[in-house]
């Protein structure tokens, strides 16, 4: 973010705006903080009236209890594997196509764009039923690959867009030098250009990771075997079985959010980078 | 041989050897398509092929397991007289209109404030984006608990004297769908804030300096500079919000289960329910085709209107 000019707001408007944004912030993080607070309470304090915002007697028992359930650990590992696998497949395919679209002018380029844009506007429920049947025929239900491959395809265009802008923005001199040296496009991509687009690669990897971690409908549809649930599906499964044990549900919910929240807080510069600015040119 | 011919020939040779050649100017499609193979395979196999199959299924009585037989337009004629389907279309429309309008409009002034350097802007940006990162199921679970009749939301509203008695946010047929819409807006707000901040970062500062010299206040600067200059971002936001709202599923699944009695059930949810609770893949596919046609049609119409208005 660039340094904005000082004094763009007068004292009154500044106060009003900060107050509005302050209230908005409370609304934005309130529900999460309430879950965190509940996850440290024991059963008796969960329904206390008036509600305890900060647990009077915080306990780690809920975490010990739910983490001790082997299922929760399995769900967590499944989510990690699914998200990492999806990122790998998605970003690899997107890097190749992004390089082609950013550096080459070839017949059929517009067709590829049309193909990609169609994935942005086709709502997932409209393709879900045949996708389920196809996944079943390939023997990939109850298999993490059954989540990874379709999820990588559905989010592909986000990464292609980011990487096309990145490759297209590199200086032409790199490519001219490569042509003179008689170096092939593959060599140019892997040896010269890929190391120069690390930040956009990281941005797409992080965005796809968080999107996949949050994915719910598709894993819900294709996973019947409890050992293959992702943490989102597992959390919802726990909800349906332990209806009133909110202190346990809250602890699982916090565990389910931890990796993505930590990634966001540590790597936020990638979320707010100028990499995304190109996609909004109208 | 005169000088000018020599010059031309030399020029041509020089041009051939000039280091200005890139693949952008060489029309070689072999490499382009070769590099596109994995991506085209993924999109073709896992998005376009299923989309075509949805159309095929919609003309059958497929139950997801045993071989299907062709039933022509029967699924569509059943849809035309299914009151539940009509209700889900209406609910999809209500959710989509409210969610799209709020998500396109509300983040705009916030992005302007943050871009123009309001105090604590990094903090606000981070906090307002946080709900996007948290898994949808987690935030839906948090809201389900908070919106419970004895939950935190009613407690706060009663304490502040805004309501006199607890509201059944999720089990009152009049409220359920608006609670769902509200949770979606709460969760997705940060995405559109991000899009607008990215758009604003491409605007030259001179726009704002010129406006300040002209004595334009914030309202005029916002209306005359920010909104027109962010046209592209606003169109992009509208399309993304519209498509995402039409496919809403997770929030409905956790918060209301489509209830009470279909009051918050949308078409996406009904497709899932038809296929995976009642094994009506053919029927669900017919709904999916209707959904697809509506979404694609309205996106194309909207983009055309946006282009025409420029």
Contacts between the chains, C-beta under 8 A, distances in Angstrom:
chain1	res1	chain2	res2	distance
A	1	B	121	7.6
A	1	B	122	7.2
A	1	B	125	8.0
A	1	B	197	7.9
A	1	B	201	7.5
A	2	B	201	7.2
A	2	B	205	7.8
A	3	B	117	7.6
A	4	B	115	6.7
A	4	B	116	5.5
A	4	B	117	2.8
A	4	B	121	7.8
A	5	B	116	7.9
A	5	B	117	6.6
A	5	B	205	7.5
A	5	B	208	7.4
A	5	B	209	7.8
A	6	B	117	7.0
A	8	B	116	4.4
A	8	B	117	5.3
A	8	B	208	7.7
A	9	B	113	7.9
A	9	B	116	6.9
A	9	B	117	7.6
A	9	B	118	6.3
A	9	B	218	7.5
A	13	B	218	6.7
A	14	B	118	6.7
A	14	B	119	6.6
A	17	B	113	5.1
A	17	B	118	5.3
A	18	B	118	6.4
A	18	B	119	5.9
A	18	B	120	6.7
A	21	B	110	7.0
A	21	B	113	7.0
A	21	B	118	7.0
A	21	B	120	7.6
A	21	B	124	4.7
A	21	B	128	7.8
A	24	B	110	7.4
A	24	B	124	7.7
A	24	B	128	6.5
A	25	B	123	7.7
A	25	B	124	6.2
A	25	B	127	4.4
A	25	B	128	6.7
A	27	B	186	7.0
A	28	B	127	5.5
A	28	B	128	5.3
A	28	B	130	6.2
A	28	B	131	5.6
A	28	B	186	7.3
A	28	B	189	7.5
A	28	B	190	8.0
A	29	B	127	5.6
A	29	B	130	5.9
A	29	B	131	7.8
A	31	B	131	7.9
A	31	B	139	6.3
A	31	B	142	4.0
A	31	B	143	5.9
A	31	B	146	5.9
A	31	B	186	7.9
A	32	B	130	7.0
A	32	B	131	7.6
A	32	B	134	6.2
A	32	B	139	7.3
A	32	B	142	6.5
A	34	B	142	6.4
A	34	B	145	7.9
A	34	B	146	6.5
A	34	B	152	6.1
A	35	B	138	7.3
A	35	B	141	7.7
A	35	B	142	4.8
A	38	B	145	8.0
A	47	B	150	7.5
A	49	B	155	7.9
A	50	B	155	7.2
A	51	B	152	6.1
A	51	B	155	6.1
A	89	B	42	7.7
A	92	B	38	7.0
A	93	B	38	4.0
A	93	B	39	4.5
A	93	B	42	5.7
A	94	B	39	6.5
A	96	B	35	4.4
A	96	B	36	7.2
A	96	B	37	7.9
A	96	B	38	6.0
A	96	B	39	6.7
A	97	B	35	6.2
A	97	B	36	5.1
A	97	B	38	7.5
A	97	B	39	3.9
A	97	B	40	7.9
A	99	B	35	6.0
A	100	B	31	7.0
A	100	B	32	4.7
A	100	B	33	7.9
A	100	B	35	3.8
A	100	B	36	5.5
A	103	B	22	7.4
A	103	B	23	5.5
A	103	B	24	6.3
A	104	B	23	5.0
A	104	B	24	6.8
A	104	B	28	7.3
A	104	B	29	7.9
A	104	B	31	6.3
A	104	B	32	4.3
A	104	B	35	7.9
A	105	B	23	7.6
A	105	B	24	5.2
A	105	B	25	7.1
A	105	B	26	7.9
A	105	B	27	6.2
A	106	B	27	6.4
A	106	B	28	6.5
A	106	B	29	3.7
A	106	B	31	7.5
A	106	B	32	3.5
A	106	B	33	7.0
A	107	B	27	7.1
A	107	B	29	4.5
A	108	B	29	6.4
A	108	B	32	7.4
A	108	B	33	6.7
A	109	B	32	6.9
A	112	B	36	5.9
A	112	B	40	7.2
A	115	B	40	6.9
A	115	B	43	5.8
A	115	B	44	7.6
A	115	B	48	7.3
A	116	B	39	8.0
A	116	B	43	6.8
A	118	B	47	7.3
A	118	B	48	7.0
A	119	B	43	5.6
A	119	B	47	4.9
A	120	B	239	7.6
A	120	B	240	7.7
A	120	B	243	7.1
A	121	B	239	7.1
A	121	B	243	5.5
A	121	B	295	6.3
A	121	B	296	6.1
A	121	B	299	5.0
A	122	B	47	6.2
A	122	B	51	5.8
A	122	B	292	6.6
A	122	B	295	7.6
A	122	B	296	7.6
A	123	B	243	6.0
A	123	B	246	5.4
A	123	B	247	3.8
A	123	B	268	6.8
A	123	B	291	6.1
A	123	B	292	6.9
A	123	B	295	5.4
A	124	B	247	5.5
A	125	B	247	5.7
A	125	B	249	6.7
A	125	B	267	7.6
A	125	B	268	4.1
A	125	B	271	4.8
A	125	B	272	6.6
A	125	B	288	6.2
A	125	B	291	6.6
A	126	B	51	6.6
A	126	B	54	6.0
A	126	B	271	7.8
A	126	B	288	4.3
A	126	B	289	7.4
A	126	B	291	5.3
A	126	B	292	4.2
A	126	B	295	7.5
A	127	B	47	6.2
A	127	B	50	3.9
A	127	B	51	5.0
A	127	B	54	6.1
A	127	B	288	7.5
A	128	B	50	7.8
A	128	B	271	7.1
A	128	B	272	7.2
A	128	B	275	7.7
A	128	B	288	7.5
A	129	B	50	7.9
A	129	B	54	6.4
A	129	B	57	6.3
A	129	B	64	7.6
A	129	B	271	7.4
A	129	B	275	5.2
A	129	B	281	5.3
A	129	B	284	5.6
A	129	B	285	5.5
A	129	B	288	6.6
A	130	B	49	7.6
A	130	B	50	4.0
A	130	B	51	7.9
A	130	B	53	3.4
A	130	B	54	5.5
A	130	B	56	7.9
A	130	B	57	6.3
A	130	B	285	7.6
A	131	B	46	6.7
A	131	B	50	4.4
A	132	B	64	7.6
A	132	B	275	7.5
A	133	B	53	7.7
A	133	B	64	6.8
A	133	B	281	7.5
A	134	B	49	7.7
A	134	B	50	6.7
A	134	B	53	7.7
A	149	B	42	7.3
A	149	B	46	6.4
A	150	B	46	4.7
A	152	B	42	6.2
A	153	B	42	3.9
A	153	B	43	5.7
A	153	B	45	7.3
A	153	B	46	3.8
A	153	B	47	5.7
A	154	B	46	7.2
A	154	B	47	6.6
A	156	B	39	6.0
A	156	B	42	5.8
A	156	B	43	6.1
A	157	B	43	7.9
A	160	B	39	6.6
A	172	B	20	8.0
A	172	B	22	5.3
A	172	B	24	7.5
A	175	B	22	4.4
A	175	B	23	6.5
A	175	B	24	7.7
A	176	B	19	4.6
A	176	B	20	6.3
A	176	B	21	6.4
A	176	B	22	5.8
A	177	B	19	7.2
A	179	B	19	7.8
A	179	B	21	5.0
A	179	B	22	6.6
A	179	B	23	7.6
A	180	B	19	5.7
A	180	B	21	8.0
A	185	B	23	6.5
A	185	B	31	4.9
A	185	B	35	7.6
A	189	B	35	8.0
A	210	B	133	5.6
A	213	B	135	6.2
A	214	B	134	7.8
A	214	B	135	4.3
A	214	B	136	5.2
A	214	B	137	7.6
A	216	B	135	7.6
A	216	B	136	6.0
A	216	B	137	5.3
A	216	B	249	7.7
A	216	B	250	4.7
A	216	B	253	7.6
A	217	B	249	5.0
A	217	B	250	6.4
A	217	B	253	7.9
A	217	B	272	7.2
A	220	B	253	7.9
A	221	B	272	7.4
A	221	B	276	6.4
A	231	B	135	7.4
A	232	B	135	5.3
A	232	B	136	7.5
A	232	B	137	4.2
A	232	B	138	7.7
A	233	B	137	8.0
A	235	B	135	7.9
A	235	B	137	5.5
A	235	B	138	6.8
A	235	B	141	6.6
A	236	B	137	5.7
A	236	B	141	7.8
A	236	B	253	7.6
A	236	B	254	6.6
A	239	B	141	6.4
A	239	B	254	7.6
A	246	B	145	6.1
A	249	B	141	6.5
A	253	B	138	4.6
A	253	B	141	5.5
A	253	B	142	6.9
A	256	B	135	5.6
A	256	B	137	7.4
A	256	B	138	5.3
A	257	B	134	4.9
A	257	B	135	6.1
A	257	B	138	5.1
A	260	B	133	5.1
A	260	B	134	6.9
A	260	B	135	6.8
A	261	B	130	7.2
A	261	B	133	6.0
A	261	B	134	6.5
A	263	B	133	7.8
A	264	B	129	7.4
A	264	B	130	7.1
A	264	B	133	4.3
A	265	B	126	7.4
A	268	B	126	6.2
A	268	B	129	7.8
A	271	B	129	6.7
A	271	B	194	6.9
A	272	B	125	6.7
A	272	B	194	6.9
A	272	B	197	6.7
A	274	B	198	7.3
A	274	B	201	5.9
A	276	B	194	6.9
A	276	B	195	7.6
A	276	B	198	4.4
A	277	B	198	4.4
A	277	B	199	7.2
A	277	B	201	5.2
A	277	B	202	5.0
A	279	B	198	7.2
A	279	B	236	7.3
A	280	B	195	6.0
A	280	B	198	5.3
A	280	B	199	4.2
A	280	B	202	7.1
A	280	B	230	7.9
A	280	B	232	5.4
A	280	B	233	4.3
A	280	B	236	5.8
A	281	B	202	6.9
A	281	B	232	5.6
A	282	B	231	5.2
A	282	B	232	2.0
A	282	B	233	7.2
A	282	B	235	6.3
A	282	B	236	7.6
